Amino acid sequence: MLATVLAGIAEFERDLISERVKSGLAAARARGKVLGRQKEERPKSDRLAPKVLALVAEKRSYRWIARDLGISKNTVAAIVQRKDNTSLCLCVNT
């Protein structure tokens, strides 16, 4: 019986938290706040993209490039993938 009461209280608290989060997000949207990930601006990786692509062309490993430039290997992979996607879009559109 005690467990049932505690479970009910926990569920009620969870509902309150959910309502507060939803109202906070709605208020932020009403103030004009943009929520979510950045759309296309990646200042650091965009600045490093030419260097990354040049090193990839030299057959350097993603790990080596990341360590050399001070970024993560996932960032290196994302830069290469964006370049590949752009190349595909240009080929399809022509």
Buried (B, 14 or more C-beta within 10 A) or exposed (E): EEEEEEEEEEEEEEEEEEEEEEEEEEEEEEEEEEEEEEEEEBEEBEEBBEEBBEBBEEEBEBEEBBEEBEBBBEBBBBBBEBBEEEEEEEEEEE
